[in-house]
Amino acid sequence: MKILHLIGCGLGSGAGRGAYWLHKGLLELGVDSHVLTSSKETYGDKTVTSITSDTKGKLLTVARGRADASINRLYRKRQRVTFSPGLFGHDFTRTDEYKETDIVHLHWVCGGLVNVRHLAKVDKPIIWTVRDMWPMTGGCHYSMDCDEYLSSCGRCPQLGSRQIYDLSRYGLRRKSRYVPRTTILVGISHWLSECARRSALFQGFDVRTIHNNVSTVEFFPVDKATAREVLGLPQNRRIILAGAQNLNSVYKGFGKYLEALRDIPPEHLLLFFGKLDSATVADLGRDYVSLGFLKDTVSLRLAYSAADVFVAPSLMEAFGKTLAESLACGTPVVCFDATGPQDIVTHKIDGYKAIPFEASDLASGIGWILDHPAPQEIARNARQKVLDNFETNRVAGQYLALYREVPNSAL
């Protein structure tokens, strides 16, 4: 059996790492797995083919991505969030990789990789790992307070549209027309799977849940003193870590975290990674260190290991890879008991799930972990939670079982 994974983002990004680690796990299980991606980084892996490997490919991919995004500019009152129409893409059905595969496995496929229309040409089984809400919406990646995807989209608040027949409704209708009804959807959290089941688009589809995976080979506990020494952090202070690719994203709930910090003693050091509005943090009048955007696993592993607690105040999250990475490094997590993160943390066992979306309870969770009488016990529980539930080969085995269910499976 041959599997072709389509990944429309950098393999070092959150969604990209999960998909790539799954691919590597499948290879270790003896599956003939291959990746077709728009990522510039391929890690020199011969089982990865990038459509941006030459100058022509790079230019075409950039042009498709910009063309797809340019449609949004028609809506001058749109929110500054990612909205992907999915109108332009690389026709993967013409590639040798597609012709030779038995199963097409979609992941995050925006950014000019997949034109939704091309899905109608696929004459092979499709499995689609749902890594955010985009597959079931007219273009947004998280619907936030809008539930129009449950009916037909239109009057999209993220586009600032008051028209019923807007780009979001057009986008959802295109998906309804072109996505084969035999497609198997796999949510990376129970919350996301339930969103898919309730959506207008995927009524009657086969929807499963297989959690996102984490490489426990790359994310593991590092001695705290050593991690702090390498990062130049003090040994004698409690450290509270928060991080994401973009902490300023509306989905990440950073405002809730800042609100929670009002109830946290000022002697604790704040540590951040990812894109950060330093002015906002500076206004708190507290000591903090920003590590910037961390692309390499080693730096992330050190950051998680150096901290006493990782805070993830997301308002809406498909899964929460940073939470699982932190647990894998033995650092407990505080999050809201909602959306994807509620599957990751076990309350008062390996972290704390705060009442959604109460900043005061988020602060209580931080205090509960920092004051816990047996921090080593929580650290062991955190690591074990990942080994038991999110370890790459374990998750790859669940996908292998799913592939075997597919009609005409050769495995």
N, C-alpha and C positions, 0 to 999 in steps of 0.2 A: 504494500500500500504506500502510495506517495501522497504527501500532504504539502500544499502550497499555502504559506501564510502571507497575507497582504498587510503591510504595515506602513501607514502613511505619515509617520512622524519619525523623528530622530530615535535611533535605537538606544540612546542614552537618556531619553525623556522618561517620565513616569510610565506612560502607557507603552512606550517602546521597550523599556526594560522588561516589563512583565511579559510581553509577547515574545521577545527574544529569549528570555530565560526559559519560557515554555518550549520554544523550538529546541533549545539546547537539551532540555530534559527529555524531550521526545527522542532526540538522537541517542542519548544514553540508554534509552529503552529499546533501541534497535529500529526505530521508525525512520523511514526515508522521508525526512522533513527538509523543506527548503523555504527560504524567505525571499519575497519580492518586495522591495521597499523604495521609498523616495529619500531615505536617509543618506546623508553624505558619509556617515560613519558606518563601516561594515566590519571593523575589527580584523580585517584581513581574512575573514571567514569565507571559505570557498562555497559554503552552503547558503550564502547570502548574495543576492543579485540586486544591485541598486540601479534604478533607472536614471540616476544622476552620475553614472560612472564616467561619462564623457561630456564634452562641452555642449554638444547638441542636447543631450539629455538634461543637463543642468538648466539650460536656457528654457527648454520646453516646460520643465517642471515648475520653474519660477513663473513663467508666463501663465500656466494653467492656474496656479495658486492665486496669482494676482487677479486674473480674470474672474475667478470664483468670488474673491473677496470684493472686487470692484462693484459688483451688483448691489452690494449693501449700501453703497454711497448714495444710491437713489433716495435713501431714507435719512434725511438730514437730522432727524431727532432721535436717531438710533442710540442705544446704550453702547458704551465702549466695552463690549464683551465679544467673544468669538461667536460668529454666526456663519455657518458653512452651508451654502446652497447645494453643493454637490453637483453643479452643472457641468464642470469640466474635469477631465481626468485622462490618465493613460489607459489605452485600451489593452488591458492585461490579457484579454482573451486571444490576442494575436501572438502572444509570446510563446516561446518553446516551453518555458516553465509551466504555463497553463496547459498546453497541449499534452504534456507528459504526466500531469498530476491526476490523482484519483478523486481527491477532495479539496475544495477551495475553502480555506479558513480565513475569514475576514477578521480584522482587529479594528484599530482606529484607522480609518481609510480616507480622511479628509485631506485638505491641503493640496488638492490637485492630483491625488493618486487615483481615485476612483470616481468616474462619472456614474451616477446611479443608473443611468440608462443602459450601461454596459452589463449590469447584473442580469438583465433579461436575456443576454446572449449565452449565459453560462449553462452548459448542458451536463454539469456534474453536480454532485451534492455540495451544498453550501452550509458551513457552520460559521456563525457570526458571534464572536465574543463581544458582548456589549460592554464597552469600557466607559461610556457615559451615556447621556440620554439622546444623543444625536440620531442614532438609528431609528428612533420612534417619533421624532419631532420634525417640524418643517424646516429646521436649520439650527436651532439653538442647541447648545451642549448640556445645559442645565436649565430647566424651565422655571426654577425658583417658585414664585407664588402663582404662576400661570398654569392652568390645567387644560388649556385648549387642545393639547395633544391627545386628550382623551376623546375628543370629538373630531375636529377637522382642521385645527389651527386657523389662523386669520386674526386680524386685529392684534398683531404680535407686539407685546409691550417692549421687547428687546429691540425691535425695529422702530419703535415709536410710531407704529401704524394704527390708524383708526379704520382702515379698510378691511372688509371681510375677505376680499379676494386680493391678498397681498402675496409677497414672496414666500412667506411661511406656509400659506395654504397651497401655493403652487408646488413648493418643495415636498410637502407631505403627499400631495396627489401623485407626484412623480414616483415617489417611493412605493405608493400603493400600486401603481401600474407596473413598475419594473422589478421589485423585489419578489423573487419566486416564493410561492406559498409553502414550498417544501423546505425552505430555509429553517435550520434549527438555531434558535437563539440561546445564548449562554450568558446570563448575567453574572458579573463578578461579585455580586452581593445579593442577598435575598431581597433587599429593598429595590434594587435595580431590576431584578427579574419580575417583581410584582408590578413595577411601573410598566414594563413591557407587556405583561399580560393584560393590564387595564387599558393600554393604549388603543386608539382606534385602528392603527396600522396593523398591529400584531394580534388582533382578535383571532383565535383559532389556531395560532401558530404553536409549534412545539417549543416551549420555553423551559430551560433548565437553569440550575445554579451551580457553578463551579468557581470557588473563590480564586482571587488573584494569587499569584505565587511570588515567593521571595527566595532569592538565592541565599541559603544559609551558609554557603561556602564563602560568599563575599560579605555577608553581614553576620557578624558574630561578636561576642563581647571582647573588648580590649580592656586591659587593666586601666581603671579610671585615672590613677595618678600618671600613668604613662601617656594616656590620651591627652590629658591636660597639659603635660609638659611639652608634647609635640605641638599643640595648638597655642601654647603660650598663655594658658589660662591659670588662674590662681588655684592652689590646692586647698585653701582653707575657707572656701565659700561654697554655699549651695548654688547650683547652676540650673536655671530653668531654660529649656531649649524650645524654640518654635521655628518652623521652617517649611517652605514650599517653594516651587519654582517662582511663584509670584505671590507674596504675602498680601499684596494689595488687592488681589482678586476678590470680587464681591462674594464669591462662593466660599472663601476661606475663613470668613468670620473674624478677621483680625481685630475689628472694632470691639467684639465681645471679649477678646483676650485683653486688650488695653483696658477695658472696663473692669475686668476681673483683677487686674494688677493693682487696682486701688486698695484691695483688701489683702495684698501680699506684702509682708515686711520688706522694707527697702534695702536691707542688707544683702539680699540675694542678688546674684548676678544674672542678667538676662543675656541669653545667647541666641543669635539668629543666623539662619542661612537662607539664601534665595534673594529675589528682588525685594528690596525694602525701602520704604519711605523713611529715611533716617530722621527727617525733621519731625515727623509724628512721634517717633520714639524719644527723640531728644527732649521733646516737650514734657515727657514724664518726669524728667529730673532724676533719672535713675542710671546706675552704671550698666552699660551694655556693651557687647562685642558683636559685630556683624562679620560673619565669615564670607559674605558675598555669595555669588552663585557657585555652587559646588557641583561639578560635572563628574568627578571621579569618585568611585566607590570608596577608596581609601579615606578620603577626607570626610565623606559622609559617615563612615563607620567610626571614625575618631570623634566626630561631633556628637553622635548618639551616645557613644561610650563615655564621653566626658561629662555628660549631663546627669543630673539626679532625676529629672522628670522631663518628658516631652509633652508639650501641650499642642493639641490639634483642634482648634475651635470651629471647624468647618460647619457651615450652615447646610451645605448640600455636597455630598461626596459619593462618587460611584463605589469606591472601596476605601481607599486611604492607604496607599502604598507606604508613605512615610511612617504611618503608625506601625505597620507590620515590620518595617525595617528597624524601627526603634526597639520594638519588642525582641526582635532577633538579636539585637545587641545587648539585651538584658536591661534595657531602660524602660520603666513603666510609663504608661501613656494616660493623659487626661483628655477626654473628648466629650462631645454631647452624645446622648443616647438616641441617635437618630441616623437615618440614611445608612450608607455603607459602613461607617465606623462601628456601628452597634454590633456588627458581626465579628469584629476584631478583638475588642477589649472585653474581658470578663470582669465584671464590677467587683472591686475590692479583692481581686485575686492577682491580676497582673496590671491593674490600672484602675481608673475611676471613670464611670460614665455619668456625666452631669445631666441634670434635667434640661431638656431642650427648651429654650435657648437662653437659660438663665446664667448670666455672668457670675452672679454671686455663688452659684453652686459649682461653677467652673473653678472659682477661687477655693472653694471648700475642697475640691478634689486635689488641687495642687498642694494645699496644706496637709491633706490626709496622707499623701505620698511622702512629702518632705518630713513629716513627723512620725512616720511608721516605725515601730520598734524593731522590725526585722526586715530591713531593706534587701538583704541578700535572698530572702525567701521570695519576695516579689520579683527580683531579678531572675531567679531560676524559673519561676512560673511563666514569666514573660518569654523567655527563650523556648521553653517547652511548648507554649501555646503555638508558636510558629512552626516548630518541628512537627507537631501533631496535625496541624491544619493547613499551613500555607507553604510548606517546603516544596521546592520545584519538582522533584521527581514524584512526590505524592500527587501533586496536581496534574502532572503530565500523565500519570497512570489513570487518572479520572477521565482525561480527554481521550486516552487510548481506548478505554472502555466505550466511550461515546462513539469514536470512529468505527468500532466494531459493530455498533448498532445500525450504522448507515447501510441502506440497501445496496447490494452488489459489492459489499466490502470484501477486499481480497485478504484481509488479515483475520 
